């Protein structure tokens, strides 16, 4: 049997209910059916194993580089819905939660979140895990660990999206190497990686869009009604995640209808079914797809009723007229600005431009669907008043279409892996490396740090020199140098922010404050402190800890301490802390001493500079800590979970348990992915 016979058999099988000579079809296809009867189980296993390997590898990366915290009031609002459901079976936000969240007034005057319910529901198992880890601990440990665990939701969601990208590329008849590159382009070399560390709703939206498209394609190719129902379920859940995603449903419905058209037309015999018959078939498919919408629509109606007492109120009614940005302005910002361009934060979009015409030649209907979804999404948010997505990393609102772009780029990945020219391979390699470097910039530095340094937003967005893609690497280098650079003394952990702008001193310590002099010679350190306390506050009893020795220091105003520090040793100032209200605010903090001056000279008379690497004590309540993670004066060296865990209130045993769980899960995921690859190869 030659290739022509195989193709003819495939056409006949796809249209066996409508066309083809039955006897010829049987003669051609019977041998293939018999062969496939034995090959199909192996095919299914290997088809599943490779995407699972992609899932596990991405999950391992995301767990190791997780942040373990939230980035915005939006995430806090969704977290409180999760907590309310878990502890009170209620969606209202109560209990004196004073975080400035973007809430709405619901029925009976209660405060409710305007965001979709699905992310909060999906996070319930993780919230339960955090509560279990915090069992028997004080409330601050409970607050910290439940947030930590909930923040891991998008690690799994984004890894699943990468696996689905892999599976869809293979289903479009491209090779596995091309599928690996597509999964990497999405999961590692785009803004998907930084957002896998958050609790924003865009990653879940992207997964559902990808699932709706892939399942609809599977339904078309295999005439699979279960896949069609799953496509409808994913589409319906979209609106339970982000109400704006409803704009994508007409494109998905049109695809389902056009897929019915393709099942009633064959190029082989030129037979065209009557329009009424096609409409009947299309109506059946759309009706079955529409059944899948019911769970998502039911969730939306139930959530709206619980919040506002009416099924049609979404919480966004007052923003329906907020599409005020001129379209060209929004498009320029989202596509071409140095600070927000999709092509910079997800450079796979460049490959999608080149790959789309090639995919069109192979799968026109699918290409039209992918392009339509991307264009609709971009145009929608380009016209939105907050087209930039707020103080976040890159074009956050466009994240849901990045997996679609990775699929559109599949033909280019196929060229690179199937003997393409050296130039193509170098270009694609450079684009992926560029994307990974940019994504890593959003991982190692909290994006909100730079956005809160007082630089005008129009410069950050539209001036290349101020782009976060460059600024994050500058911030990382400066903080690394300040903490670990030689020939300097460093104000370290325990110091609060300076009291005056553009100065390092004076500043308060907490219960302790560390000073480290990084010199290979003995250093004479001169410190002037102030322990003048309000009336009624117990004395501070300040001390110095150095090289295992504790030295008492005279309290009061203007005390001067001179002490020789051996090479490589650190000095810790300690004092009994007291509660202080920050002038001009209602915020309170526990403070110890005020340090007015620090001077350092080595034993050769060389003066050492003073650097700032201070990480002030976290707020007493973790519910206010989301701002502590990104305040520019809190000089975290990286934005990784392990550093924050060590400074949390959980204690050494719980911290060790959490670290073991995180690293163990990452290693297990990596080993599972490697095992899947080995089994698939053999």
BADREN-339048 format. One line per 8 residues: number of its first residue (from 1); their letters; for each residue x, y, z of C-alpha. Coordinates in nm, 3 decimals. Each point is the difference from the previous one (the first is absolute). Layout:
N
NUM> a> X,Y,Z  ...;
This chain:
682
1> xxxxxxxx> 0.000,0.000,0.000  0.151,0.336,-0.102  -0.037,0.350,0.140  -0.289,0.079,-0.234  -0.196,-0.298,0.131  0.069,0.107,0.359  -0.126,0.351,-0.070  -0.310,-0.130,-0.177;
9> xxxxxxxx> -0.070,-0.235,0.290  0.028,0.291,0.248  -0.243,0.209,-0.204  -0.247,-0.287,-0.022  0.021,-0.068,0.372  -0.063,0.366,0.082  -0.307,0.005,-0.225  -0.119,-0.359,0.026;
17> xxxxxxxx> -0.352,0.106,0.097  -0.046,0.222,-0.304  0.207,-0.112,-0.292  0.232,-0.258,-0.149  -0.034,-0.342,-0.156  -0.053,-0.242,0.294  0.174,-0.295,-0.165  0.300,0.206,-0.111;
25> xxxxxxxx> 0.021,0.159,0.344  0.000,-0.343,0.161  0.269,-0.133,-0.233  0.225,0.297,0.060  -0.055,0.051,0.371  -0.035,-0.351,0.144  0.379,-0.067,0.008  0.061,0.336,0.166;
33> xxxxxxxx> -0.270,-0.062,0.260  0.153,-0.337,0.085  0.345,0.159,0.039  -0.135,0.285,0.207  -0.180,-0.242,0.228  0.342,-0.094,0.137  0.171,0.336,-0.041  -0.268,0.221,0.157;
41> xxxxxxxx> 0.069,-0.073,0.370  0.371,0.080,-0.043  -0.088,0.312,-0.197  -0.230,0.125,0.271  0.251,-0.065,0.278  0.287,0.172,-0.176  -0.226,0.290,-0.102  -0.095,0.055,0.363;
49> xxxxxxxx> 0.348,-0.053,0.143  0.174,0.276,-0.194  -0.243,0.279,0.102  0.010,-0.131,0.357  0.378,0.027,-0.009  -0.034,0.362,-0.110  -0.243,0.059,0.287  0.233,-0.148,0.260;
57> xxxxxxxx> 0.309,0.184,-0.125  -0.178,0.335,0.000  -0.153,-0.069,0.340  0.344,-0.078,0.146  0.133,0.330,-0.133  -0.296,0.197,0.132  0.016,-0.155,0.347  0.370,0.071,0.037;
65> xxxxxxxx> -0.044,0.362,-0.113  -0.333,0.070,0.173  -0.040,0.320,0.199  -0.235,-0.127,0.270  -0.185,0.331,0.022  -0.250,0.227,-0.174  0.074,0.310,-0.204  -0.317,0.208,0.004;
73> xxxxxxxx> -0.329,0.075,0.174  -0.174,-0.194,-0.280  0.162,-0.320,0.120  -0.082,0.085,0.360  -0.365,0.038,-0.092  -0.012,-0.342,-0.168  0.186,-0.153,0.293  -0.259,0.130,0.245;
81> xxxxxxxx> -0.276,-0.156,-0.210  0.187,-0.332,0.022  0.040,0.042,0.375  -0.365,0.094,0.043  -0.112,-0.306,-0.193  0.233,-0.227,0.197  -0.078,0.133,0.346  -0.353,0.147,-0.019;
89> xxxxxxxx> -0.145,-0.137,-0.327  -0.054,0.364,-0.095  0.133,0.224,-0.276  -0.022,0.328,0.194  0.322,0.159,0.127  -0.030,0.075,0.369  0.196,-0.031,0.325  0.143,0.352,-0.013;
97> xxxxxxxx> 0.212,-0.058,-0.307  0.144,0.348,-0.052  0.223,-0.066,-0.297  -0.089,0.258,-0.271  -0.159,-0.258,-0.227  -0.212,0.091,-0.305  -0.327,-0.112,0.159  -0.366,0.062,-0.086;
105> xxxxxxxx> -0.301,0.042,0.224  -0.215,-0.310,-0.016  -0.336,-0.090,0.145  -0.067,0.100,0.361  0.288,0.250,-0.028  0.268,-0.270,0.012  0.331,0.036,-0.184  0.059,-0.240,-0.289;
113> xxxxxxxx> 0.266,-0.058,-0.265  -0.076,0.099,-0.361  0.216,-0.277,-0.144  -0.099,-0.340,-0.137  -0.070,-0.283,0.242  0.194,-0.279,-0.174  0.355,0.094,0.116  -0.124,0.019,0.360;
121> xxxxxxxx> -0.170,-0.338,-0.033  0.303,-0.160,-0.163  0.221,0.121,0.286  -0.208,-0.171,0.272  0.215,-0.318,0.017  0.317,0.207,0.025  -0.156,0.216,0.271  -0.082,-0.318,0.190;
129> xxxxxxxx> 0.363,-0.110,-0.035  0.124,0.330,0.141  -0.248,-0.022,0.288  0.120,-0.353,0.071  0.363,0.112,0.009  -0.099,0.280,0.239  -0.212,-0.216,0.230  0.059,0.085,0.365;
137> xxxxxxxx> 0.204,0.311,-0.087  -0.078,0.368,0.072  -0.221,0.194,-0.238  0.295,0.171,-0.173  0.138,-0.341,-0.102  -0.343,-0.099,-0.130  -0.024,0.324,-0.199  0.345,-0.048,-0.150;
145> xxxxxxxx> -0.019,-0.369,-0.090  -0.348,0.012,-0.152  0.112,0.283,-0.227  0.321,-0.188,-0.080  -0.190,-0.310,-0.108  -0.271,0.186,-0.195  0.270,0.186,-0.195  0.111,-0.336,-0.145;
153> xxxxxxxx> -0.322,-0.051,-0.198  0.128,0.163,-0.318  0.317,-0.210,0.006  -0.218,-0.303,-0.071  -0.232,0.190,-0.233  0.284,0.136,-0.214  0.177,-0.337,-0.013  -0.328,-0.157,-0.117;
161> xxxxxxxx> -0.032,0.268,-0.268  0.351,-0.079,-0.126  -0.090,-0.369,-0.017  -0.314,0.084,-0.197  0.204,0.211,-0.243  0.225,-0.303,-0.050  -0.296,-0.232,-0.062  -0.170,0.238,-0.242;
169> xxxxxxxx> 0.315,0.049,-0.207  0.035,-0.379,-0.032  -0.369,-0.030,-0.088  0.059,0.249,-0.283  0.246,-0.258,-0.137  0.324,0.170,0.093  0.289,-0.187,0.158  0.069,-0.037,0.368;
177> xxxxxxxx> 0.312,0.212,-0.017  -0.209,0.282,-0.139  -0.251,-0.060,0.279  0.277,0.023,0.262  0.114,0.331,-0.143  -0.359,0.130,0.002  -0.045,-0.102,0.364  0.333,0.164,0.094;
185> xxxxxxxx> -0.082,0.314,-0.198  -0.320,0.034,0.200  0.103,-0.129,0.342  0.357,0.128,0.034  0.060,0.266,-0.265  -0.303,0.221,0.061  -0.179,0.192,0.274  -0.180,-0.326,0.088;
193> xxxxxxxx> 0.290,-0.089,0.232  -0.021,0.313,0.221  -0.380,-0.031,0.014  0.023,-0.365,0.104  0.119,0.146,0.333  -0.314,0.210,0.056  -0.368,-0.049,0.086  -0.129,0.209,-0.291;
201> xxxxxxxx> -0.282,-0.149,-0.208  0.169,0.034,-0.342  0.192,-0.332,0.017  -0.322,-0.194,0.065  -0.169,0.192,-0.280  0.281,-0.101,-0.236  -0.033,-0.366,0.098  -0.375,0.001,-0.063;
209> xxxxxxxx> 0.036,0.177,-0.337  0.262,-0.255,-0.102  -0.216,-0.288,0.119  -0.308,0.133,-0.182  0.194,0.026,-0.326  0.183,-0.333,0.026  -0.313,-0.197,0.094  -0.202,0.162,-0.278;
217> xxxxxxxx> 0.272,-0.099,-0.246  0.001,-0.356,0.136  -0.377,-0.014,-0.041  0.032,0.107,-0.361  0.280,-0.240,-0.091  -0.144,-0.309,0.169  -0.369,0.089,-0.006  0.026,-0.037,0.378;
225> xxxxxxxx> -0.309,0.124,0.183  0.165,-0.032,0.340  0.278,0.231,-0.114  -0.262,0.242,-0.129  -0.172,0.000,0.339  0.335,0.058,0.174  0.065,0.294,-0.233  -0.332,0.149,0.106;
233> xxxxxxxx> 0.074,-0.053,0.368  0.337,0.179,-0.034  -0.166,0.286,-0.189  -0.270,0.035,0.265  0.251,0.003,0.284  0.177,0.288,-0.172  -0.272,0.243,0.101  0.015,-0.133,0.357;
241> xxxxxxxx> 0.367,0.099,-0.002  -0.005,0.335,-0.181  -0.329,0.146,-0.117  0.176,0.179,-0.286  0.092,-0.340,-0.148  -0.361,-0.026,-0.116  0.112,0.195,-0.308  0.187,-0.313,-0.115;
249> xxxxxxxx> -0.304,-0.229,0.004  -0.139,0.108,-0.341  0.329,-0.096,-0.166  -0.006,-0.342,0.162  -0.365,-0.051,-0.094  0.070,0.102,-0.360  0.281,-0.254,-0.017  -0.229,-0.277,0.127;
257> xxxxxxxx> -0.255,0.091,-0.267  0.258,0.011,-0.278  0.137,-0.335,0.117  -0.346,-0.143,-0.069  0.027,0.143,-0.351  0.325,-0.184,-0.060  -0.165,-0.330,0.091  -0.253,0.048,-0.281;
265> xxxxxxxx> 0.238,0.070,-0.282  0.256,-0.219,-0.172  0.247,0.107,-0.264  0.025,-0.355,-0.128  -0.347,-0.021,-0.153  -0.101,0.367,0.002  -0.324,-0.073,0.186  -0.158,0.291,0.188;
273> xxxxxxxx> -0.281,-0.070,0.240  -0.308,0.217,-0.009  0.018,0.315,0.210  -0.290,-0.107,0.220  0.174,-0.326,0.081  0.322,0.176,0.084  -0.185,0.247,0.222  -0.162,-0.288,0.182;
281> xxxxxxxx> 0.338,-0.164,0.060  0.151,0.331,0.110  -0.288,0.060,0.238  0.051,-0.344,0.154  0.371,0.063,0.056  -0.055,0.350,0.134  -0.275,-0.126,0.227  0.224,-0.271,0.141;
289> xxxxxxxx> 0.286,0.249,0.039  -0.246,0.236,0.167  -0.087,-0.265,0.258  0.358,0.027,0.118  -0.052,0.369,0.075  -0.251,-0.081,0.271  0.245,-0.061,0.291  0.181,0.329,-0.060;
297> xxxxxxxx> -0.319,0.199,-0.048  -0.149,-0.160,0.312  0.309,0.098,0.199  -0.027,0.359,-0.121  -0.371,0.025,0.076  0.040,-0.159,0.342  0.296,0.222,0.089  -0.178,0.316,-0.114;
305> xxxxxxxx> -0.306,-0.094,0.203  0.208,-0.072,0.308  0.180,0.332,-0.031  -0.265,0.241,-0.120  -0.330,-0.183,0.032  -0.057,0.001,-0.375  0.137,-0.233,-0.269  0.091,0.274,-0.249;
313> xxxxxxxx> 0.219,0.225,0.218  0.367,-0.082,-0.060  0.171,0.271,0.199  0.129,0.163,-0.318  -0.313,0.194,-0.091  0.163,0.334,0.084  0.294,-0.083,-0.229  -0.198,-0.090,-0.310;
321> xxxxxxxx> 0.063,0.352,-0.132  0.372,-0.009,0.085  0.115,-0.082,-0.355  0.139,0.347,-0.042  0.354,-0.052,-0.130  0.034,0.089,-0.370  0.052,-0.326,-0.184  0.327,0.102,-0.165;
329> xxxxxxxx> 0.139,0.120,0.333  -0.078,-0.330,0.166  0.134,-0.204,-0.291  0.320,0.202,-0.001  0.047,-0.060,0.372  -0.083,-0.371,-0.003  0.195,-0.087,-0.313  0.283,0.248,-0.048;
337> xxxxxxxx> 0.083,0.186,0.324  0.337,-0.091,0.160  -0.167,-0.046,0.339  -0.307,-0.207,-0.095  0.048,-0.145,-0.348  -0.133,-0.352,-0.050  0.286,-0.064,-0.242  0.256,0.073,0.274;
345> xxxxxxxx> -0.167,-0.180,0.289  -0.113,-0.294,-0.218  0.230,0.000,-0.305  -0.165,-0.320,-0.121  -0.248,0.248,-0.150  0.265,0.084,-0.261  0.022,-0.367,-0.096  -0.380,-0.018,-0.008;
353> xxxxxxxx> -0.005,0.270,-0.268  0.229,-0.214,-0.214  -0.167,-0.329,0.086  -0.363,0.098,-0.054  0.018,0.004,-0.385  0.162,-0.346,0.005  -0.261,-0.137,0.239  -0.269,0.150,-0.224;
361> xxxxxxxx> 0.109,-0.228,-0.281  -0.050,-0.304,0.220  -0.291,0.092,0.228  -0.192,0.302,-0.124  -0.295,-0.021,0.236  0.221,-0.039,0.309  0.232,0.277,-0.112  -0.297,0.233,-0.047;
369> xxxxxxxx> -0.126,-0.087,0.349  0.337,0.061,0.168  0.056,0.330,-0.181  -0.357,0.111,0.072  0.034,-0.069,0.371  0.332,0.185,0.019  -0.126,0.304,-0.189  -0.324,0.018,0.201;
377> xxxxxxxx> 0.190,-0.014,0.327  0.256,0.261,-0.101  -0.261,0.241,-0.135  -0.221,-0.041,0.307  0.272,0.099,0.245  0.159,0.260,-0.225  -0.323,0.195,0.037  -0.021,-0.060,0.379;
385> xxxxxxxx> 0.073,0.303,0.218  0.269,-0.196,0.189  0.154,-0.162,-0.307  0.332,-0.040,0.184  -0.154,-0.240,0.253  0.117,0.213,0.294  0.330,-0.011,0.186  0.096,-0.346,-0.121;
393> xxxxxxxx> 0.250,-0.181,-0.220  -0.053,0.059,-0.370  -0.337,-0.021,-0.179  -0.177,-0.209,0.266  -0.338,0.018,-0.170  0.139,-0.166,-0.315  0.141,-0.302,0.182  -0.299,-0.224,-0.092;
401> xxxxxxxx> 0.090,0.016,-0.372  0.370,-0.084,0.044  -0.062,-0.380,-0.020  -0.193,0.058,-0.322  0.298,0.188,-0.140  0.227,-0.292,0.091  -0.225,-0.229,-0.206  0.000,0.242,-0.295;
409> xxxxxxxx> 0.381,-0.009,0.013  0.008,-0.382,-0.031  0.093,0.000,-0.372  0.310,0.206,0.078  0.099,-0.239,0.278  -0.050,-0.287,-0.246  0.237,0.169,-0.245  0.261,0.037,0.272;
417> xxxxxxxx> -0.021,-0.363,0.111  -0.049,-0.172,-0.336  0.319,0.094,-0.179  -0.071,0.368,-0.051  0.275,0.241,-0.093  0.258,0.105,0.257  -0.129,0.357,-0.021  -0.352,-0.106,0.102;
425> xxxxxxxx> 0.133,-0.203,0.292  0.220,0.286,0.118  -0.284,0.251,-0.025  -0.243,-0.220,0.190  0.263,-0.081,0.261  0.075,0.369,0.047  -0.370,0.086,0.033  -0.055,-0.269,0.262;
433> xxxxxxxx> 0.311,0.104,0.194  -0.112,0.363,-0.014  -0.342,-0.095,0.131  0.144,-0.213,0.282  0.235,0.281,0.110  -0.288,0.247,0.005  -0.220,-0.242,0.193  0.277,-0.062,0.253;
441> xxxxxxxx> 0.020,0.376,0.060  -0.363,-0.013,0.115  0.075,-0.298,0.224  0.303,0.115,0.196  -0.131,0.353,0.071  -0.351,0.079,0.115  -0.154,0.202,-0.288  -0.166,0.243,0.239;
449> xxxxxxxx> 0.334,0.118,0.144  0.098,0.195,-0.310  -0.353,0.124,-0.061  -0.004,0.152,0.351  0.325,0.195,-0.031  -0.184,0.316,-0.106  0.102,-0.011,-0.366  -0.283,0.129,-0.223;
457> xxxxxxxx> -0.191,-0.283,-0.164  0.022,0.151,-0.348  0.380,-0.025,0.024  -0.015,-0.359,0.124  -0.232,-0.098,-0.283  0.129,0.203,-0.294  0.367,0.082,0.068  0.232,-0.291,-0.080;
465> xxxxxxxx> 0.257,0.114,0.256  -0.263,-0.032,0.275  -0.147,-0.332,-0.111  -0.044,-0.251,0.286  0.180,-0.256,-0.216  0.322,0.196,0.057  -0.084,0.154,0.336  -0.054,-0.336,0.168;
473> xxxxxxxx> 0.351,-0.115,-0.086  0.139,0.330,0.131  -0.193,-0.042,0.325  0.118,-0.360,0.035  0.363,0.099,-0.061  -0.016,0.294,0.243  -0.154,-0.207,0.277  0.242,-0.286,-0.050;
481> xxxxxxxx> 0.293,0.243,0.014  -0.141,0.175,0.308  -0.042,-0.327,0.189  0.305,-0.195,-0.113  0.247,0.252,-0.144  0.345,0.026,0.163  0.163,0.309,0.152  -0.313,0.137,0.166;
489> xxxxxxxx> -0.213,-0.010,0.313  -0.360,-0.108,-0.049  -0.312,0.096,0.189  -0.173,-0.338,0.002  -0.308,-0.172,0.131  -0.201,0.165,0.275  0.035,0.365,-0.102  -0.310,0.195,-0.103;
497> xxxxxxxx> -0.007,0.243,-0.289  0.193,0.332,0.032  -0.181,0.290,0.161  0.123,0.251,-0.261  -0.004,-0.035,-0.379  0.323,-0.075,-0.186  0.187,-0.085,0.321  0.096,-0.323,0.173;
505> xxxxxxxx> -0.022,0.138,0.355  -0.158,0.066,0.243  -0.225,-0.305,0.018  -0.159,-0.225,0.259  0.073,-0.362,0.070  -0.249,-0.260,0.107  0.081,-0.231,0.289  0.336,-0.042,-0.174;
513> xxxxxxxx> 0.197,0.149,-0.288  0.304,-0.150,-0.171  0.307,0.181,-0.132  0.251,-0.203,-0.202  0.337,0.136,-0.112  0.133,-0.185,-0.304  0.372,0.051,0.027  0.287,-0.244,0.030;
521> xxxxxxxx> 0.155,0.221,0.270  -0.111,0.094,0.355  -0.239,0.295,-0.010  -0.057,0.274,0.257  -0.374,0.067,0.006  -0.138,0.321,0.152  -0.374,0.008,0.068  -0.208,0.281,0.149;
529> xxxxxxxx> -0.332,-0.122,0.135  -0.304,0.156,0.166  -0.213,-0.192,0.249  -0.207,0.293,0.119  -0.345,-0.156,0.060  -0.348,0.139,0.066  -0.122,0.027,0.357  -0.132,-0.326,0.138;
537> xxxxxxxx> 0.192,-0.221,-0.242  0.234,-0.252,0.168  0.374,0.060,-0.047  0.159,-0.149,-0.311  0.309,-0.146,0.171  0.196,0.011,-0.328  0.279,-0.249,-0.065  0.248,-0.087,-0.274;
545> xxxxxxxx> 0.052,-0.361,-0.111  0.329,-0.073,-0.176  0.201,-0.319,-0.043  -0.212,-0.176,0.261  0.045,0.277,0.261  -0.273,0.231,0.129  0.099,0.351,0.109  -0.234,0.236,0.183;
553> xxxxxxxx> -0.036,0.352,-0.141  -0.086,0.315,0.191  -0.349,0.117,-0.098  -0.136,0.352,-0.038  0.069,0.261,-0.266  0.314,0.013,-0.210  0.176,-0.307,0.135  0.315,-0.072,-0.202;
561> xxxxxxxx> 0.142,-0.349,-0.030  0.343,-0.081,-0.145  0.086,-0.364,-0.053  0.254,-0.197,-0.202  -0.160,-0.267,-0.217  0.205,-0.300,-0.112  0.000,-0.080,-0.374  -0.316,-0.178,-0.112;
569> xxxxxxxx> -0.198,0.065,0.320  -0.334,0.178,0.029  -0.130,0.222,0.277  -0.358,-0.015,0.128  -0.163,0.285,0.191  -0.273,-0.120,0.236  -0.253,0.182,0.217  -0.335,-0.065,0.164;
577> xxxxxxxx> -0.248,0.121,-0.265  -0.303,0.221,0.056  -0.304,0.087,-0.210  0.036,0.313,-0.215  -0.249,0.163,-0.232  0.163,0.124,-0.321  -0.049,0.379,-0.020  -0.272,0.101,-0.244;
585> xxxxxxxx> -0.146,-0.352,-0.022  -0.199,-0.247,0.206  0.258,-0.271,-0.054  0.175,-0.136,0.306  0.330,-0.180,0.035  0.219,-0.150,0.271  0.322,0.204,0.025  0.315,-0.023,0.211;
593> xxxxxxxx> 0.276,0.258,-0.054  0.058,0.294,-0.228  0.337,-0.010,-0.177  0.116,0.350,-0.092  0.350,-0.065,-0.135  0.220,-0.289,-0.112  0.367,0.042,-0.102  0.249,-0.275,-0.079;
601> xxxxxxxx> 0.379,0.007,-0.050  0.229,-0.298,-0.037  0.328,-0.034,0.193  0.188,0.167,-0.288  -0.215,0.310,0.024  -0.205,-0.075,-0.316  -0.360,0.117,0.040  -0.267,-0.250,-0.101;
609> xxxxxxxx> -0.316,0.115,-0.175  -0.345,-0.066,0.146  -0.250,-0.205,-0.205  -0.370,-0.065,0.054  -0.123,-0.362,-0.007  -0.251,0.038,0.281  -0.312,-0.215,0.012  -0.224,0.150,0.264;
617> xxxxxxxx> -0.205,-0.228,0.227  -0.325,-0.107,-0.169  -0.331,0.148,0.117  -0.141,-0.167,0.308  -0.305,-0.124,-0.192  0.067,-0.190,-0.325  -0.316,0.146,-0.150  0.188,0.329,-0.041;
625> xxxxxxxx> 0.315,-0.165,-0.126  -0.082,0.003,-0.372  0.140,0.354,-0.009  0.312,-0.091,0.203  0.113,-0.230,-0.280  0.039,0.285,-0.250  0.070,0.322,0.194  0.323,0.127,-0.164;
633> xxxxxxxx> 0.161,0.074,0.337  -0.038,-0.366,0.101  0.297,-0.130,-0.192  -0.073,-0.365,-0.068  0.281,-0.148,-0.208  -0.235,-0.236,-0.186  -0.375,-0.063,-0.014  0.014,-0.373,0.082;
641> xxxxxxxx> -0.202,-0.185,0.262  0.295,-0.135,0.197  0.124,0.346,0.106  -0.342,0.105,0.124  -0.063,-0.330,0.175  0.315,0.044,0.208  -0.124,0.341,0.116  -0.354,-0.112,0.078;
649> xxxxxxxx> -0.152,-0.080,0.339  -0.043,-0.371,-0.068  0.304,-0.107,0.203  0.291,-0.223,-0.103  -0.189,-0.331,0.009  -0.292,0.113,-0.213  0.235,0.186,-0.233  0.203,-0.319,-0.046;
657> xxxxxxxx> -0.319,-0.197,-0.064  -0.124,0.249,-0.260  0.340,0.016,-0.171  0.022,-0.378,-0.007  -0.350,-0.020,-0.147  0.077,0.255,-0.271  0.340,-0.137,-0.101  -0.122,-0.359,0.029;
665> xxxxxxxx> -0.301,0.069,-0.220  0.222,0.173,-0.259  0.248,-0.289,-0.003  -0.283,-0.254,-0.023  -0.151,0.192,-0.292  0.336,0.016,-0.178  0.061,-0.372,0.049  -0.354,-0.080,-0.116;
673> xxxxxxxx> 0.058,0.206,-0.315  0.329,-0.178,-0.070  -0.170,-0.336,0.053  -0.275,0.093,-0.245  0.258,0.091,-0.262  0.191,-0.325,0.042  -0.317,-0.208,-0.022  -0.120,0.189,-0.305;
681> xx> 0.332,-0.058,-0.175  -0.009,-0.374,0.067;
